[in-house]
Amino acid sequence: MVFVCYPRCSTCKKAQKWLEENQVDYTFRDIKEDNPTLEELKTWHEKSGLPLKKFFNTSGQLYRSMELSKKLPTMPEEEQFALLASDGLLVKRPLVVTDDRVLVGFKEADWADALK
């Protein structure tokens, strides 16, 4: 399992603490230093079953400064994937990537169901 996060993010810190408290083995990946590739994002999106817009960090400064809330509704999916792959801080985090699923964001109940 890969735990993809931004170490300075408070939600990521909570999620990492939860993983450790629940003795879940994981490989740590810093999303800013090792941004997901276009191919990874496409695979993760498919595994997650979520709409692509759920992969955007809508509370981030970069998202707001680029005014993506106005642009995404009409932006082609390929362009959205390319944008996500261009900067890890645009991607909602944390992410947990397993062989058969991807969790986006930290909701303790969802993680407990999926990872235990």
LUMTIGU-652825 format. One record per atom (N, C-alpha, C): residue in one letter; x, y, z. Coordinates in steps of 0.2 Angstrom, whole numbers, padded with zeros to 4 digits, always signed. Example, Ala and Ser with C-alpha at 12.3 -4.5 7.8 and 13.67 -1.06 7.14 Angstrom:
<rs>
A+0066-0028+0039 A+0062-0022+0039 A+0066-0016+0039 S+0064-0011+0035 S+0068-0005+0036 S+0064+0000+0039 
</rs>
This chain:
<rs>
M+0004-0006+0000 M+0000+0000+0000 M+0004+0006+0000 V+0002+0011-0004 V+0006+0017-0004 V+0002+0023-0001 F+0005+0027+0003 F+0001+0032+0007 F+0004+0039+0003 V+0000+0042-0001 V+0002+0048-0004 V+0000+0054-0001 C+0005+0058+0002 C+0002+0064+0005 C+0007+0070+0005 Y+0005+0075+0008 Y+0010+0081+0008 Y+0011+0082+0016 P+0018+0081+0018 P+0019+0081+0025 P+0017+0087+0029 R+0016+0093+0026 R+0014+0099+0030 R+0007+0099+0030 C+0003+0095+0027 C-0004+0095+0027 C-0007+0092+0034 S-0011+0096+0038 S-0014+0093+0044 S-0018+0087+0043 T-0022+0087+0038 T-0026+0081+0037 T-0022+0075+0035 C-0016+0076+0032 C-0012+0070+0030 C-0008+0068+0037 K-0007+0072+0041 K-0004+0070+0047 K-0009+0066+0052 K-0015+0068+0052 K-0020+0064+0055 K-0021+0057+0052 A-0021+0057+0045 A-0021+0051+0042 A-0015+0046+0043 Q-0009+0049+0043 Q-0003+0045+0045 Q-0003+0042+0052 K-0006+0047+0057 K-0006+0044+0063 K-0011+0039+0064 W-0017+0039+0060 W-0022+0034+0060 W-0019+0027+0058 L-0015+0028+0052 L-0012+0022+0049 L-0007+0018+0054 E-0003+0023+0058 E+0002+0020+0063 E-0002+0017+0069 E-0007+0020+0071 E-0011+0018+0077 E-0014+0011+0075 N-0016+0010+0069 N-0020+0004+0067 N-0015-0001+0064 Q-0009+0000+0065 Q-0003-0004+0062 Q-0004-0006+0055 V-0006-0001+0051 V-0006-0003+0044 V+0000-0001+0040 D+0003-0006+0037 D+0010-0005+0034 D+0009-0001+0027 Y+0013+0003+0026 Y+0012+0008+0020 Y+0019+0010+0018 T+0020+0012+0012 T+0025+0016+0009 T+0023+0023+0008 F+0028+0027+0011 F+0026+0034+0011 F+0028+0038+0004 R+0024+0042+0002 R+0026+0046-0004 R+0024+0053-0004 D+0029+0057-0004 D+0027+0064-0004 D+0025+0067-0011 I+0019+0069-0011 I+0015+0071-0017 I+0019+0077-0020 K+0022+0082-0016 K+0025+0087-0019 K+0032+0085-0022 E+0035+0081-0019 E+0042+0079-0022 E+0041+0073-0027 D+0036+0069-0027 D+0035+0064-0032 D+0028+0064-0034 N+0027+0069-0038 N+0020+0070-0041 N+0017+0064-0045 P+0011+0062-0044 P+0008+0057-0048 P+0009+0058-0055 T+0010+0053-0059 T+0011+0054-0066 T+0004+0053-0069 L+0003+0055-0076 L-0003+0055-0079 L-0006+0048-0079 E-0002+0043-0080 E-0004+0036-0081 E-0006+0034-0074 E-0003+0036-0069 E-0005+0034-0062 E-0012+0037-0060 L-0012+0043-0062 L-0019+0047-0060 L-0025+0043-0064 K-0024+0041-0070 K-0029+0038-0074 K-0031+0031-0071 T-0026+0028-0069 T-0027+0021-0065 T-0030+0022-0059 W-0028+0027-0055 W-0031+0028-0048 W-0038+0031-0049 H-0039+0035-0054 H-0046+0037-0055 H-0051+0031-0056 E-0049+0027-0060 E-0053+0021-0062 E-0054+0017-0056 K-0049+0015-0052 K-0049+0011-0046 K-0054+0014-0041 S-0054+0021-0041 S-0057+0024-0035 S-0065+0024-0036 G-0067+0024-0043 G-0074+0025-0044 G-0077+0031-0043 L-0073+0036-0042 L-0075+0043-0040 L-0075+0047-0046 P-0079+0053-0046 P-0078+0058-0052 P-0071+0061-0052 L-0069+0063-0057 L-0062+0066-0058 L-0062+0072-0053 K-0067+0076-0053 K-0067+0082-0049 K-0065+0081-0042 K-0066+0075-0039 K-0064+0073-0032 K-0057+0072-0031 F-0053+0072-0037 F-0046+0072-0036 F-0042+0079-0035 F-0046+0084-0036 F-0043+0091-0036 F-0044+0093-0028 N-0038+0096-0026 N-0038+0099-0020 N-0041+0106-0020 T-0048+0106-0019 T-0052+0112-0020 T-0050+0118-0015 S-0047+0116-0009 S-0046+0121-0004 S-0039+0124-0005 G-0035+0121-0010 G-0028+0124-0010 G-0027+0130-0013 Q-0022+0134-0012 Q-0021+0140-0015 Q-0020+0140-0022 L-0016+0135-0025 L-0015+0135-0032 L-0022+0134-0036 Y-0026+0130-0033 Y-0033+0129-0036 Y-0037+0135-0036 R-0037+0139-0031 R-0040+0145-0031 R-0037+0150-0035 S-0030+0151-0035 S-0027+0156-0039 S-0028+0155-0047 M-0029+0148-0049 M-0030+0147-0056 M-0037+0147-0057 E-0041+0149-0053 E-0049+0149-0054 E-0052+0143-0057 L-0049+0137-0054 L-0051+0131-0057 L-0059+0129-0056 S-0062+0132-0051 S-0069+0131-0050 S-0073+0133-0056 K-0071+0138-0059 K-0074+0141-0065 K-0072+0137-0071 K-0066+0134-0072 K-0063+0131-0078 K-0065+0124-0078 L-0065+0120-0073 L-0065+0113-0073 L-0072+0110-0076 P-0078+0114-0075 P-0084+0111-0078 P-0084+0110-0086 T-0080+0114-0089 T-0080+0114-0096 T-0073+0111-0099 M-0068+0110-0095 M-0062+0107-0097 M-0062+0100-0098 P-0059+0098-0104 P-0059+0091-0106 P-0056+0087-0101 E-0058+0080-0100 E-0055+0076-0095 E-0047+0075-0096 E-0045+0075-0102 E-0038+0074-0103 E-0034+0080-0101 E-0037+0086-0102 E-0034+0092-0099 E-0033+0092-0092 Q-0039+0089-0088 Q-0039+0089-0081 Q-0034+0084-0078 F-0033+0079-0082 F-0028+0074-0080 F-0021+0077-0080 A-0020+0080-0086 A-0013+0084-0087 A-0012+0089-0082 L-0017+0093-0080 L-0016+0098-0075 L-0015+0095-0068 L-0018+0089-0066 L-0016+0086-0060 L-0009+0083-0060 A-0007+0081-0066 A+0000+0078-0066 A+0005+0083-0066 S+0003+0090-0067 S+0008+0095-0067 S+0010+0097-0061 D+0006+0096-0055 D+0008+0099-0049 D+0004+0095-0043 G+0008+0092-0039 G+0005+0088-0034 G+0001+0091-0029 L+0002+0098-0028 L-0002+0102-0024 L-0009+0103-0027 L-0011+0101-0033 L-0017+0102-0036 L-0021+0095-0034 V-0018+0090-0032 V-0021+0084-0030 V-0024+0083-0023 K-0030+0081-0022 K-0033+0080-0016 K-0029+0075-0012 R-0027+0076-0006 R-0023+0071-0002 R-0026+0071+0005 P-0025+0066+0008 P-0020+0060+0007 P-0024+0055+0002 L-0020+0051-0001 L-0022+0046-0005 L-0019+0039-0003 V-0023+0034-0003 V-0021+0027-0001 V-0022+0023-0007 V-0016+0020-0010 V-0017+0016-0016 V-0015+0009-0014 T-0020+0005-0015 T-0019-0003-0014 T-0019-0006-0021 D-0018-0012-0021 D-0019-0016-0027 D-0026-0015-0031 D-0031-0015-0026 D-0038-0015-0029 D-0042-0009-0028 R-0039-0004-0024 R-0043+0002-0023 R-0039+0008-0022 V-0042+0014-0022 V-0039+0020-0021 V-0044+0024-0016 L-0041+0027-0011 L-0045+0031-0006 L-0043+0038-0007 V-0047+0043-0008 V-0045+0050-0009 V-0048+0054-0003 G-0043+0058+0001 G-0045+0061+0006 G-0046+0057+0012 F-0046+0059+0018 F-0046+0055+0024 F-0053+0056+0028 K-0056+0050+0028 K-0062+0049+0032 K-0061+0043+0035 E-0060+0043+0042 E-0058+0038+0046 E-0063+0032+0045 A-0069+0032+0045 A-0074+0027+0044 A-0072+0023+0037 D-0071+0027+0032 D-0070+0024+0026 D-0064+0020+0026 W-0059+0023+0029 W-0052+0020+0029 W-0052+0013+0033 A-0056+0014+0039 A-0057+0008+0043 A-0060+0002+0040 D-0065+0004+0036 D-0069-0001+0032 D-0064-0004+0026 A-0060+0000+0023 A-0056-0002+0017 A-0049-0005+0019 L-0047-0003+0025 L-0040-0005+0026 L-0039-0010+0032 K-0044-0013+0035 K-0043-0018+0040 K-0045-0024+0038 
</rs>
